[in-house]
């Protein structure tokens, strides 16, 4: 029974990784490719690590496998966000079918400054604080 | 059970080949960086599967280290891109 579950987890995990690589090969631009790889590959690794935990079934090894799962779960979105930001800043082309680019009107590609749309003369004034020296 | 391991390894090797096609063809450097990140994630899976197949749990430590290296490489490449280093892609 446990062999059946393990085999199912292993095959499902490797299929998710294959899906991620098909996505990175077939999708049209940087952000869509990133959306395919980050989620599908992280899910694939997590399924395989759950299979490893079930295979060994000792406390220390289960803890190690869960540590890998937590690590992947925490680092994959951070890495994707950082690379997506860098890719946008160096000016990678978006797909021609992109519906909306909300960053474009608020972003200055020369100075890398972002605007929030709330800049007014009123907001630019410095508010006095309690810690200010008189 | 051995057939399952073999099928999993074949599928993940195919995934590596497809990701490598994107590394070679990728029109810009960020595309190649995410393809390399997919590489590391797939290799973590392969090492985990090898740990199950060989019955040696120490391979999971290697998987942790590979995942950490992949994350640091992604952060480093992103810093490099944002600083505007020399590029040839």
Backbone of each chain as ProteinMPNN parsed JSONL, in Angstrom:
{"seq_chain_A": "XXXXXXXXXXXXXXXXXXXXXXXXXXXXXXXXXXXXXXXXXXXXXXXXXXXXXXXXXXXXXXXXXXXXXXXXXXXXXXXXXXXXXXXXXXXXXXXXXXXXXXXXXXXXXXXXXXXXXXXXXXXXXXXXXXXXXX", "coords_chain_A": {"N_chain_A": [[0.832, -1.211, 0.0], [1.885, 1.24, 0.904], [3.89, 1.426, -0.911], [2.486, 1.874, -3.212], [1.428, 4.439, -2.77], [3.815, 5.886, -2.549], [4.949, 5.476, -5.087], [3.014, 6.737, -6.663], [3.32, 9.384, -5.745], [5.958, 9.909, -6.548], [5.851, 9.654, -9.356], [3.945, 11.625, -9.924], [5.273, 13.918, -8.983], [7.526, 14.015, -10.705], [6.187, 14.354, -13.101], [5.071, 16.878, -12.726], [7.405, 18.395, -12.743], [8.221, 17.958, -15.371], [6.121, 19.236, -16.623], [6.649, 21.853, -15.834], [9.017, 22.328, -17.254], [8.14, 22.056, -19.864], [6.49, 24.235, -19.894], [8.368, 26.331, -19.593], [9.574, 26.125, -21.99], [7.598, 26.606, -23.909], [6.061, 28.887, -23.37], [5.445, 32.453, -23.924], [6.829, 34.848, -22.906], [9.048, 36.404, -20.43], [7.767, 36.69, -17.877], [5.535, 34.982, -17.966], [6.82, 32.559, -18.351], [8.185, 32.362, -15.951], [6.066, 32.127, -14.209], [5.215, 29.598, -14.865], [7.411, 27.938, -14.141], [8.117, 28.387, -11.402], [5.985, 27.64, -9.676], [5.139, 25.025, -10.515], [7.496, 23.456, -10.511], [8.318, 23.7, -7.848], [6.199, 22.42, -6.561], [6.575, 19.857, -7.597], [9.064, 19.094, -6.454], [8.305, 19.117, -3.797], [6.437, 17.014, -3.668], [8.094, 14.826, -4.253], [9.828, 14.912, -2.091], [8.07, 14.363, 0.0], [7.52, 11.741, -0.681], [10.062, 10.681, -0.186], [10.218, 11.063, 2.583], [8.184, 9.314, 3.383], [9.301, 6.938, 2.566], [11.674, 6.513, 4.107], [10.864, 6.996, 6.775], [11.829, 7.735, 9.365], [12.454, 9.727, 12.263], [14.438, 11.781, 12.12], [15.026, 11.88, 9.412], [12.6, 12.405, 8.22], [12.248, 14.941, 9.273], [14.328, 16.254, 7.96], [13.512, 16.035, 5.286], [11.144, 17.499, 5.394], [12.275, 19.928, 6.027], [13.548, 20.551, 3.627], [11.252, 20.874, 2.05], [10.027, 23.101, 3.289], [12.03, 24.973, 2.904], [12.188, 25.178, 0.077], [9.637, 26.107, -0.361], [9.763, 28.593, 0.821], [11.861, 29.942, -0.498], [11.435, 29.846, -3.288], [9.312, 31.684, -4.19], [10.527, 34.11, -3.455], [12.911, 34.199, -4.955], [11.78, 34.16, -7.517], [10.387, 36.566, -7.524], [12.482, 38.422, -7.263], [13.972, 37.96, -9.597], [12.062, 38.509, -11.525], [11.599, 41.218, -11.089], [14.168, 42.242, -11.674], [14.306, 41.487, -14.352], [12.236, 43.006, -15.459], [13.283, 45.534, -15.016], [15.607, 45.578, -16.601], [14.398, 45.657, -18.966], [13.038, 43.539, -20.394], [11.12, 42.21, -23.041], [7.566, 42.284, -23.022], [4.898, 39.935, -23.668], [3.092, 40.104, -26.764], [0.373, 39.85, -26.472], [-0.225, 40.833, -23.99], [-2.416, 42.034, -21.526], [-2.521, 44.014, -19.551], [-0.345, 46.349, -18.061], [0.483, 47.467, -15.283], [2.606, 48.665, -14.083], [3.949, 50.211, -15.904], [3.08, 53.055, -16.386], [3.89, 54.136, -13.97], [6.567, 53.975, -13.615], [9.909, 54.904, -13.991], [12.137, 54.283, -16.426], [14.733, 55.22, -16.668], [15.749, 56.338, -14.257], [14.998, 54.374, -12.508], [12.969, 54.908, -10.675], [10.043, 54.527, -8.735], [6.645, 55.457, -8.836], [3.899, 56.153, -6.676], [1.53, 57.271, -7.295], [0.428, 58.949, -5.484], [1.762, 61.262, -5.084], [1.804, 64.51, -4.08], [2.001, 68.078, -3.571], [1.247, 68.481, -0.987], [1.682, 65.99, 0.28], [4.4, 65.81, 0.069], [5.512, 67.399, 1.95], [7.391, 67.658, 4.981], [6.546, 65.916, 7.86], [6.412, 67.037, 11.227], [8.071, 65.369, 13.913], [8.023, 63.661, 17.137], [10.545, 63.021, 17.966], [12.238, 64.868, 16.917], [14.99, 67.166, 17.127], [14.833, 70.32, 18.757]], "CA_chain_A": [[0.0, 0.0, 0.0], [2.725, 2.444, 0.983], [4.614, 1.491, -2.182], [1.588, 2.485, -4.215], [1.378, 5.893, -2.527], [5.13, 6.417, -2.88], [5.089, 5.507, -6.552], [2.152, 7.794, -7.201], [3.923, 10.688, -5.445], [7.167, 10.111, -7.362], [5.473, 9.903, -10.754], [3.273, 12.932, -10.007], [6.286, 14.962, -8.846], [8.328, 14.167, -11.925], [5.349, 14.911, -14.167], [4.971, 18.335, -12.521], [8.65, 19.014, -13.223], [8.169, 17.955, -16.84], [5.172, 20.296, -16.991], [7.342, 23.143, -15.675], [9.989, 22.567, -18.322], [7.372, 22.32, -21.092], [6.046, 25.625, -19.785], [9.458, 27.279, -19.85], [9.927, 26.05, -23.408], [6.532, 26.972, -24.831], [5.374, 30.151, -23.084], [6.031, 33.473, -24.807], [7.748, 35.868, -22.394], [9.741, 36.104, -19.172], [6.91, 36.561, -16.69], [4.718, 33.762, -18.066], [7.707, 31.406, -18.122], [8.461, 32.287, -14.527], [4.855, 31.639, -13.564], [5.149, 28.148, -15.036], [8.458, 27.157, -13.485], [8.215, 28.517, -9.952], [4.981, 26.884, -8.933], [5.069, 23.602, -10.846], [8.706, 22.752, -10.077], [8.317, 23.619, -6.381], [5.257, 21.361, -6.179], [7.189, 18.573, -7.917], [10.061, 18.765, -5.424], [7.629, 18.826, -2.528], [5.86, 15.663, -3.732], [9.157, 13.818, -4.171], [10.346, 14.882, -0.727], [7.091, 13.632, 0.817], [7.764, 10.324, -0.958], [11.28, 10.278, 0.539], [9.882, 10.963, 4.003], [7.423, 8.085, 3.602], [10.152, 5.776, 2.325], [12.601, 6.257, 5.205], [10.006, 6.899, 7.964], [12.509, 7.934, 10.648], [12.163, 11.11, 12.652], [15.431, 12.752, 11.656], [14.985, 12.009, 7.952], [11.358, 13.111, 7.912], [12.495, 16.36, 9.562], [15.16, 16.806, 6.891], [12.694, 16.183, 4.07], [10.237, 18.639, 5.598], [13.084, 21.147, 5.952], [13.699, 20.88, 2.2], [9.966, 21.376, 1.566], [9.826, 24.469, 3.788], [13.024, 25.84, 2.271], [11.758, 25.443, -1.307], [8.4, 26.898, -0.299], [10.084, 29.982, 1.189], [12.793, 30.628, -1.392], [11.014, 29.909, -4.692], [8.654, 32.95, -4.529], [11.456, 35.238, -3.308], [13.787, 34.218, -6.122], [10.997, 34.538, -8.692], [10.092, 37.999, -7.455], [13.702, 39.197, -7.5], [14.353, 37.865, -11.003], [11.062, 39.215, -12.318], [11.874, 42.65, -10.937], [15.364, 42.567, -12.441], [13.987, 41.361, -15.775], [11.458, 44.177, -15.868], [14.141, 46.721, -14.999], [16.503, 45.602, -17.752], [13.604, 45.909, -20.158], [12.674, 42.393, -21.218], [9.877, 42.467, -23.755], [6.371, 41.541, -22.643], [4.209, 39.265, -24.775], [2.251, 41.056, -27.502], [-1.006, 39.722, -26.016], [-0.377, 41.283, -22.603], [-3.603, 42.869, -21.415], [-2.364, 45.15, -18.66], [0.961, 46.531, -17.449], [0.191, 48.566, -14.366], [3.834, 49.315, -13.625], [4.502, 51.063, -16.96], [2.938, 54.498, -16.193], [4.414, 54.593, -12.682], [7.959, 53.574, -13.49], [10.821, 55.655, -14.842], [13.195, 53.317, -16.732], [16.085, 55.797, -16.613], [16.21, 56.498, -12.881], [14.464, 53.256, -11.716], [12.119, 55.393, -9.597], [8.653, 54.111, -8.81], [5.697, 56.402, -8.27], [2.724, 55.495, -6.133], [0.338, 57.981, -7.715], [-0.057, 59.765, -4.372], [2.659, 62.387, -4.87], [1.271, 65.866, -4.207], [2.782, 69.026, -2.771], [0.86, 68.295, 0.414], [2.321, 64.802, 0.832], [5.855, 65.924, 0.056], [5.981, 68.164, 3.114], [7.872, 66.805, 6.055], [5.737, 66.036, 9.069], [7.238, 67.095, 12.442], [7.955, 64.205, 14.784], [8.356, 63.913, 18.547], [11.974, 62.82, 18.222], [13.032, 65.937, 16.29], [15.623, 68.152, 18.005], [14.215, 71.642, 18.582]], "C_chain_A": [[0.859, 1.251, 0.0], [3.577, 2.57, -0.284], [3.779, 2.172, -3.244], [1.564, 4.002, -4.035], [2.703, 6.541, -2.914], [5.312, 6.534, -4.379], [4.248, 6.6, -7.174], [2.766, 9.17, -6.971], [5.131, 10.955, -6.34], [6.785, 10.445, -8.799], [4.807, 11.27, -10.887], [4.284, 14.066, -9.9], [7.095, 15.127, -10.105], [7.483, 14.706, -13.062], [5.173, 16.42, -13.989], [6.244, 19.034, -12.985], [8.694, 19.042, -14.737], [7.243, 19.055, -17.332], [5.84, 21.667, -16.894], [8.293, 23.378, -16.833], [9.293, 22.73, -19.664], [6.894, 23.763, -21.083], [7.159, 26.596, -20.115], [9.842, 27.252, -21.325], [8.871, 26.701, -24.288], [5.956, 28.364, -24.582], [6.143, 31.337, -23.676], [6.981, 34.467, -24.164], [8.209, 35.543, -20.978], [8.775, 35.827, -18.033], [6.041, 35.317, -16.76], [5.578, 32.523, -17.856], [7.98, 31.23, -16.639], [7.268, 31.725, -13.767], [4.731, 30.139, -13.726], [6.163, 27.448, -14.153], [8.352, 27.207, -11.971], [7.25, 27.587, -9.248], [5.056, 25.402, -9.216], [6.303, 22.867, -10.343], [8.756, 22.649, -8.558], [7.366, 22.526, -5.91], [5.847, 19.987, -6.47], [8.197, 18.151, -6.869], [9.369, 18.403, -4.127], [7.032, 17.428, -2.541], [6.95, 14.607, -3.595], [9.721, 13.755, -2.753], [9.369, 14.207, 0.23], [7.25, 12.137, 0.59], [9.0, 9.837, -0.217], [10.998, 10.121, 2.027], [9.11, 9.685, 4.29], [8.295, 6.856, 3.437], [11.027, 5.467, 3.538], [11.868, 6.122, 6.542], [10.792, 6.86, 9.268], [12.405, 9.414, 10.971], [13.134, 12.105, 12.04], [15.317, 12.962, 10.151], [13.703, 12.698, 7.521], [11.534, 14.605, 8.161], [13.317, 16.997, 8.469], [14.348, 17.035, 5.614], [11.733, 17.356, 4.215], [11.005, 19.953, 5.574], [13.297, 21.553, 4.5], [12.404, 21.481, 1.674], [9.765, 22.828, 1.989], [10.785, 25.434, 3.102], [12.608, 26.207, 0.843], [10.549, 26.374, -1.293], [8.697, 28.35, 0.035], [10.933, 30.668, 0.143], [12.28, 30.762, -2.811], [10.28, 31.221, -5.007], [9.597, 34.143, -4.43], [12.352, 35.343, -4.535], [13.023, 34.654, -7.362], [10.703, 36.029, -8.694], [11.323, 38.826, -7.794], [14.082, 39.158, -8.979], [13.335, 38.589, -11.89], [11.264, 40.712, -12.274], [13.084, 43.064, -11.766], [15.076, 42.496, -13.943], [13.177, 42.531, -16.282], [12.355, 45.402, -15.955], [15.094, 46.747, -16.176], [15.729, 45.643, -19.056], [13.348, 44.692, -21.015], [11.283, 42.63, -21.8], [8.727, 41.656, -23.167], [5.734, 40.948, -23.89], [3.282, 40.261, -25.461], [0.794, 40.974, -27.06], [-1.212, 40.155, -24.579], [-1.521, 42.27, -22.495], [-3.291, 44.138, -20.628], [-0.952, 45.173, -18.084], [0.846, 47.731, -16.52], [1.441, 49.293, -13.912], [4.306, 50.366, -14.622], [4.3, 52.553, -16.7], [3.579, 55.012, -14.916], [5.91, 54.382, -12.531], [8.81, 54.354, -14.481], [12.013, 54.761, -15.181], [14.602, 53.897, -16.659], [16.608, 55.875, -15.184], [15.796, 55.345, -11.981], [13.636, 53.756, -10.541], [10.684, 54.944, -9.827], [7.776, 55.191, -8.194], [4.486, 55.635, -7.747], [1.444, 56.136, -6.628], [-0.228, 58.878, -6.642], [0.806, 61.006, -4.164], [1.942, 63.705, -5.119], [2.183, 66.779, -3.411], [2.518, 68.793, -1.282], [1.596, 67.112, 1.037], [3.824, 64.937, 0.912], [6.379, 66.693, 1.253], [6.381, 67.226, 4.238], [7.032, 67.043, 7.299], [6.656, 66.13, 10.278], [6.986, 65.874, 13.311], [8.348, 64.578, 16.206], [9.854, 63.846, 18.795], [12.835, 63.921, 17.633], [13.702, 66.803, 17.351], [15.038, 69.538, 17.726], [15.205, 72.659, 18.006]], "O_chain_A": [[0.63, 2.189, -0.764], [3.943, 3.675, -0.686], [4.284, 2.94, -4.063], [1.666, 4.757, -5.003], [2.724, 7.607, -3.529], [5.771, 7.559, -4.884], [4.687, 7.302, -8.085], [2.749, 10.023, -7.859], [5.318, 12.068, -6.83], [7.313, 11.385, -9.391], [5.066, 11.997, -11.846], [4.186, 15.059, -10.621], [7.336, 16.252, -10.543], [7.991, 15.441, -13.909], [5.128, 17.161, -14.971], [6.188, 20.126, -13.55], [9.146, 20.02, -15.332], [7.53, 19.726, -18.323], [5.634, 22.532, -17.746], [8.38, 24.493, -17.348], [9.785, 23.46, -20.524], [6.888, 24.435, -22.115], [6.94, 27.575, -20.828], [10.37, 28.23, -21.853], [9.208, 27.293, -25.313], [5.41, 28.968, -25.506], [7.349, 31.243, -23.905], [7.902, 34.914, -24.848], [7.81, 34.532, -20.4], [8.935, 34.848, -17.303], [5.821, 34.658, -15.743], [5.129, 31.547, -17.255], [8.007, 30.111, -16.126], [7.422, 30.956, -12.817], [4.207, 29.462, -12.841], [5.83, 26.471, -13.482], [8.482, 26.175, -11.313], [7.629, 26.842, -8.344], [5.04, 24.592, -8.289], [6.183, 21.767, -9.804], [9.186, 21.626, -8.025], [7.677, 21.788, -4.975], [5.652, 19.051, -5.693], [8.203, 16.999, -6.434], [9.795, 17.483, -3.429], [7.105, 16.719, -1.537], [6.763, 13.606, -2.903], [10.056, 12.676, -2.265], [9.795, 13.545, 1.177], [7.136, 11.347, 1.527], [9.011, 8.729, 0.32], [11.47, 9.178, 2.661], [9.339, 9.037, 5.312], [8.064, 5.839, 4.091], [11.124, 4.314, 3.959], [12.196, 5.251, 7.348], [10.487, 6.074, 10.166], [12.283, 10.251, 10.077], [12.728, 13.138, 11.509], [15.487, 14.079, 9.661], [13.703, 13.482, 6.572], [11.051, 15.437, 7.392], [13.061, 18.135, 8.077], [14.47, 18.067, 4.954], [11.53, 18.119, 3.27], [10.469, 20.978, 5.154], [13.24, 22.736, 4.164], [12.428, 22.471, 0.943], [9.388, 23.678, 1.183], [10.418, 26.559, 2.761], [12.663, 27.371, 0.445], [10.447, 27.3, -2.098], [7.98, 29.248, -0.407], [10.757, 31.863, -0.096], [12.653, 31.714, -3.495], [10.597, 31.839, -6.023], [9.493, 35.083, -5.217], [12.535, 36.425, -5.091], [13.539, 35.424, -8.172], [10.762, 36.679, -9.738], [11.231, 39.813, -8.523], [14.465, 40.177, -9.555], [13.706, 39.209, -12.888], [11.122, 41.4, -13.285], [13.06, 44.078, -12.464], [15.542, 43.337, -14.711], [13.391, 43.004, -17.398], [12.208, 46.219, -16.865], [15.376, 47.82, -16.711], [16.324, 45.661, -20.133], [13.428, 44.778, -22.241], [10.396, 43.174, -21.141], [8.893, 40.478, -22.85], [5.988, 41.389, -25.011], [2.746, 41.162, -24.814], [0.045, 41.933, -27.251], [-2.261, 39.878, -23.997], [-1.602, 43.226, -23.267], [-3.747, 45.221, -20.995], [-0.427, 44.139, -17.67], [1.085, 48.869, -16.925], [1.359, 50.413, -13.409], [4.99, 51.315, -14.238], [5.28, 53.294, -16.784], [3.795, 56.217, -14.786], [6.464, 54.583, -11.451], [8.474, 54.452, -15.661], [12.835, 54.498, -14.303], [15.572, 53.142, -16.595], [17.758, 55.527, -14.917], [16.184, 55.312, -10.813], [13.597, 53.098, -9.502], [10.176, 54.971, -10.948], [8.117, 55.768, -7.162], [4.099, 54.605, -8.299], [0.364, 55.591, -6.401], [-1.262, 59.512, -6.853], [0.619, 61.731, -3.186], [1.521, 63.984, -6.242], [3.041, 66.31, -2.662], [3.414, 68.889, -0.444], [2.076, 67.197, 2.168], [4.468, 64.268, 1.719], [7.575, 66.644, 1.543], [5.8, 66.157, 4.425], [6.827, 68.175, 7.738], [7.614, 65.361, 10.358], [5.856, 65.402, 13.437], [8.917, 65.64, 16.459], [10.381, 64.503, 19.693], [14.051, 63.915, 17.827], [13.081, 67.144, 18.358], [14.78, 69.88, 16.572], [14.847, 73.818, 17.797]]}, "seq_chain_B": "XXXXXXXXXXXXXXXXXXXXXXXXXXXXXXXXXXXXXXXXXXXXXXXXXXXXXXXXXXXXXXXXXXXXXXXXXXXXXXXXXXXXXXXXX", "coords_chain_B": {"N_chain_B": [[8.764, -1.702, -7.984], [11.2, -0.674, -8.731], [10.829, -0.04, -11.384], [9.228, 2.195, -11.21], [10.982, 4.065, -10.088], [12.781, 4.234, -12.204], [11.139, 5.259, -14.249], [10.499, 7.744, -13.16], [13.057, 8.918, -13.079], [13.634, 9.03, -15.798], [11.637, 10.769, -16.717], [12.322, 13.114, -15.34], [14.866, 13.577, -16.38], [14.176, 14.159, -18.996], [12.841, 16.524, -18.503], [15.008, 18.093, -17.713], [16.403, 18.205, -20.139], [14.613, 19.671, -21.747], [14.577, 22.088, -20.321], [17.191, 22.807, -20.74], [17.2, 23.341, -23.441], [15.902, 25.793, -23.377], [17.801, 27.272, -22.001], [19.795, 27.405, -23.932], [18.496, 28.642, -26.117], [17.291, 30.882, -25.034], [16.169, 34.205, -25.246], [17.042, 36.382, -23.695], [19.093, 37.375, -20.856], [17.669, 37.125, -18.279], [15.779, 35.1, -18.927], [17.443, 32.897, -19.234], [18.397, 32.721, -16.669], [16.122, 31.972, -15.166], [15.717, 29.518, -16.335], [17.984, 28.16, -15.456], [17.415, 28.133, -12.772], [15.217, 26.455, -12.734], [16.583, 24.183, -13.474], [18.158, 23.675, -11.114], [16.094, 23.122, -9.313], [14.937, 20.848, -10.448], [17.098, 19.128, -10.245], [17.354, 18.884, -7.505], [15.058, 17.369, -7.02], [15.816, 15.045, -8.437], [17.992, 14.188, -6.926], [16.715, 13.639, -4.516], [15.102, 11.512, -5.35], [17.101, 9.711, -5.978], [18.121, 9.284, -3.443], [15.987, 7.853, -2.333], [16.045, 5.614, -4.012], [18.59, 4.465, -3.656], [18.59, 4.125, -0.961], [20.082, 5.584, 0.832], [20.038, 7.963, 3.176], [21.62, 10.23, 3.434], [21.864, 11.632, 1.103], [19.861, 13.479, 1.091], [20.821, 15.66, 2.515], [22.633, 16.673, 0.68], [20.766, 17.481, -1.185], [19.536, 19.612, 0.17], [21.689, 21.42, 0.236], [22.079, 21.872, -2.495], [19.675, 23.119, -3.173], [19.933, 25.469, -1.679], [22.185, 26.62, -2.919], [21.128, 27.109, -5.449], [19.191, 29.051, -4.907], [20.801, 31.149, -3.92], [22.306, 31.645, -6.206], [20.336, 32.6, -7.929], [19.586, 34.98, -6.615], [22.033, 36.337, -6.746], [22.414, 36.625, -9.541], [20.245, 38.265, -10.082], [20.899, 40.598, -8.682], [23.161, 41.294, -10.102], [22.0, 41.851, -12.608], [20.38, 44.064, -11.978], [22.205, 45.949, -11.158], [23.315, 46.488, -13.551], [25.449, 45.231, -15.026], [28.047, 44.21, -17.415], [26.668, 42.788, -20.35], [26.011, 40.105, -22.567], [23.916, 39.045, -24.441]], "CA_chain_B": [[9.114, -0.366, -7.493], [12.344, -0.179, -9.503], [10.345, 0.576, -12.628], [8.74, 3.537, -10.87], [12.162, 4.939, -9.98], [13.343, 4.453, -13.546], [10.255, 6.161, -14.987], [10.681, 9.085, -12.608], [14.336, 9.477, -13.517], [13.563, 9.354, -17.235], [10.82, 11.973, -16.892], [13.06, 14.3, -14.877], [15.931, 13.857, -17.345], [13.529, 14.846, -20.12], [12.606, 17.904, -18.067], [16.299, 18.787, -17.776], [16.733, 18.476, -21.544], [13.762, 20.768, -22.223], [15.049, 23.336, -19.711], [18.46, 23.161, -21.364], [16.875, 23.989, -24.717], [15.611, 27.206, -23.103], [19.065, 27.933, -21.666], [20.531, 27.691, -25.163], [17.756, 29.524, -27.021], [16.723, 32.019, -24.325], [16.559, 35.443, -25.921], [17.706, 37.358, -22.83], [19.72, 36.766, -19.683], [16.719, 36.644, -17.267], [15.215, 33.81, -19.337], [18.421, 31.841, -18.938], [18.505, 32.569, -15.214], [15.031, 31.153, -14.636], [15.925, 28.141, -16.783], [18.963, 27.543, -14.551], [16.747, 27.874, -11.5], [14.453, 25.217, -12.943], [17.608, 23.134, -13.418], [18.491, 23.293, -9.739], [14.932, 22.516, -8.667], [14.799, 19.486, -10.962], [18.19, 18.29, -9.735], [16.986, 18.546, -6.119], [14.14, 16.236, -7.127], [16.546, 13.843, -8.852], [18.801, 13.713, -5.798], [15.781, 13.019, -3.582], [14.714, 10.202, -5.895], [18.256, 8.825, -5.846], [18.184, 8.888, -2.035], [15.013, 6.775, -2.13], [16.418, 4.427, -4.781], [19.772, 3.819, -3.09], [18.392, 3.866, 0.456], [21.059, 6.323, 1.647], [19.357, 9.237, 3.442], [22.535, 11.376, 3.441], [21.695, 12.414, -0.118], [18.934, 14.597, 1.332], [21.646, 16.813, 2.89], [23.111, 17.237, -0.578], [19.635, 18.181, -1.823], [19.385, 20.908, 0.854], [22.768, 22.317, -0.185], [21.857, 22.273, -3.889], [18.587, 24.105, -3.184], [20.48, 26.739, -1.17], [23.05, 27.2, -3.952], [20.29, 27.633, -6.527], [18.572, 30.293, -4.442], [21.816, 32.211, -3.868], [22.673, 31.987, -7.579], [19.271, 33.446, -8.484], [19.706, 36.314, -6.01], [23.229, 36.973, -7.274], [22.165, 37.041, -10.928], [19.305, 39.396, -10.095], [21.662, 41.785, -8.277], [24.013, 41.624, -11.245], [21.178, 42.473, -13.649], [19.876, 45.377, -11.56], [23.331, 46.885, -11.137], [23.639, 46.824, -14.928], [26.776, 44.77, -15.41], [28.19, 43.953, -18.854], [25.848, 41.66, -20.77], [26.216, 39.708, -23.953], [22.893, 38.043, -24.774]], "C_chain_B": [[10.279, 0.22, -8.272], [11.92, 0.485, -10.799], [9.864, 1.989, -12.363], [9.911, 4.511, -10.767], [12.714, 5.266, -11.361], [12.484, 5.429, -14.333], [10.42, 7.595, -14.492], [11.977, 9.713, -13.073], [14.302, 9.862, -14.984], [12.767, 10.634, -17.437], [11.595, 13.216, -16.463], [14.234, 14.613, -15.787], [15.376, 14.576, -18.558], [13.256, 16.303, -19.767], [13.896, 18.708, -18.107], [16.662, 19.148, -19.206], [15.915, 19.65, -22.061], [14.198, 22.097, -21.625], [16.359, 23.774, -20.355], [18.246, 23.804, -22.727], [16.59, 25.472, -24.489], [16.888, 27.946, -22.706], [19.815, 28.308, -22.938], [19.819, 28.752, -25.988], [17.378, 30.84, -26.399], [17.123, 33.361, -24.887], [17.283, 36.421, -25.008], [18.266, 36.649, -21.609], [18.719, 36.344, -18.611], [16.054, 35.323, -17.628], [16.16, 32.671, -18.986], [18.517, 31.63, -17.431], [17.354, 31.728, -14.678], [15.136, 29.717, -15.131], [16.935, 27.436, -15.88], [18.345, 27.27, -13.186], [15.879, 26.626, -11.583], [15.384, 24.008, -12.926], [17.852, 22.69, -11.98], [17.313, 22.62, -9.062], [14.754, 21.072, -9.132], [15.888, 18.58, -10.395], [17.961, 17.954, -8.264], [16.028, 17.353, -6.11], [14.854, 14.952, -7.494], [17.372, 13.281, -7.7], [17.906, 13.06, -4.752], [15.364, 11.637, -4.039], [15.871, 9.206, -5.781], [18.432, 8.379, -4.398], [17.208, 7.762, -1.756], [15.514, 5.487, -2.781], [17.583, 3.695, -4.129], [19.598, 3.51, -1.607], [19.381, 4.57, 1.361], [20.473, 7.697, 1.942], [20.284, 10.446, 3.44], [22.412, 12.222, 2.186], [20.744, 13.587, 0.086], [19.69, 15.835, 1.782], [22.186, 17.498, 1.639], [22.002, 18.009, -1.277], [19.419, 19.543, -1.179], [20.424, 21.896, 0.339], [22.532, 22.79, -1.616], [20.743, 23.309, -3.972], [19.081, 25.465, -2.712], [21.338, 27.422, -2.22], [22.218, 27.799, -5.072], [19.661, 28.957, -6.148], [19.595, 31.427, -4.445], [22.241, 32.621, -5.272], [21.621, 32.897, -8.199], [19.364, 34.86, -7.93], [20.909, 37.054, -6.594], [23.041, 37.468, -8.7], [21.244, 38.25, -10.97], [20.012, 40.688, -9.683], [22.531, 42.265, -9.43], [23.218, 42.35, -12.33], [20.761, 43.878, -13.248], [20.997, 46.396, -11.488], [23.732, 47.284, -12.55], [25.059, 46.455, -15.307], [26.857, 44.538, -16.914], [27.425, 42.703, -19.245], [26.112, 41.373, -22.234], [25.188, 38.633, -24.286], [22.015, 38.447, -25.948]], "O_chain_B": [[10.363, 1.433, -8.464], [12.547, 1.437, -11.263], [10.063, 2.882, -13.186], [9.854, 5.628, -11.282], [13.066, 6.408, -11.654], [13.005, 6.32, -15.005], [10.476, 8.537, -15.283], [12.012, 10.893, -13.422], [14.863, 10.884, -15.381], [13.159, 11.492, -18.227], [11.54, 14.248, -17.132], [14.58, 15.782, -15.963], [16.008, 15.487, -19.093], [13.409, 17.199, -20.597], [13.885, 19.878, -18.492], [17.162, 20.241, -19.474], [16.45, 20.53, -22.737], [14.199, 23.118, -22.313], [16.612, 24.969, -20.501], [18.997, 24.692, -23.131], [16.982, 26.313, -25.298], [17.045, 29.122, -23.036], [20.401, 29.387, -23.026], [20.461, 29.666, -26.506], [17.161, 31.822, -27.108], [18.317, 33.641, -24.999], [18.076, 37.227, -25.496], [17.962, 35.484, -21.353], [18.895, 35.262, -18.051], [15.786, 34.506, -16.746], [15.738, 31.62, -18.504], [18.697, 30.504, -16.966], [17.567, 30.864, -13.828], [14.702, 28.793, -14.444], [16.774, 26.255, -15.57], [18.701, 26.298, -12.519], [15.807, 25.84, -10.639], [15.022, 22.942, -12.428], [17.769, 21.505, -11.658], [17.493, 21.656, -8.318], [14.46, 20.183, -8.332], [15.64, 17.411, -10.1], [18.327, 16.868, -7.813], [16.168, 16.441, -5.296], [14.556, 13.891, -6.946], [17.449, 12.067, -7.511], [18.28, 12.047, -4.162], [15.277, 10.705, -3.241], [15.662, 8.021, -5.524], [18.838, 7.246, -4.138], [17.535, 6.819, -1.035], [15.425, 4.409, -2.194], [17.584, 2.466, -4.048], [20.363, 2.726, -1.046], [19.517, 4.209, 2.53], [20.413, 8.533, 1.04], [19.806, 11.58, 3.442], [22.801, 13.39, 2.182], [20.803, 14.574, -0.648], [19.271, 16.952, 1.479], [22.201, 18.725, 1.541], [22.245, 19.052, -1.885], [19.151, 20.524, -1.874], [20.11, 23.049, 0.042], [22.753, 23.96, -1.93], [20.839, 24.266, -4.741], [18.702, 26.495, -3.269], [21.254, 28.636, -2.408], [22.546, 28.865, -5.593], [19.601, 29.879, -6.961], [19.306, 32.529, -4.909], [22.508, 33.796, -5.521], [21.955, 33.847, -8.906], [19.238, 35.831, -8.676], [20.826, 38.243, -6.9], [23.448, 38.578, -9.04], [21.429, 39.152, -11.787], [19.76, 41.747, -10.257], [22.63, 43.461, -9.705], [23.688, 43.334, -12.902], [20.782, 44.791, -14.074], [20.773, 47.582, -11.73], [24.409, 48.295, -12.742], [25.792, 47.28, -15.852], [25.851, 44.655, -17.615], [27.511, 41.678, -18.569], [26.397, 42.27, -23.027], [25.528, 37.455, -24.401], [21.117, 37.699, -26.334]]}, "name": "protein", "num_of_chains": 2, "seq": "XXXXXXXXXXXXXXXXXXXXXXXXXXXXXXXXXXXXXXXXXXXXXXXXXXXXXXXXXXXXXXXXXXXXXXXXXXXXXXXXXXXXXXXXXXXXXXXXXXXXXXXXXXXXXXXXXXXXXXXXXXXXXXXXXXXXXXXXXXXXXXXXXXXXXXXXXXXXXXXXXXXXXXXXXXXXXXXXXXXXXXXXXXXXXXXXXXXXXXXXXXXXXXXXXXXXXXXXXXXXXXX"}
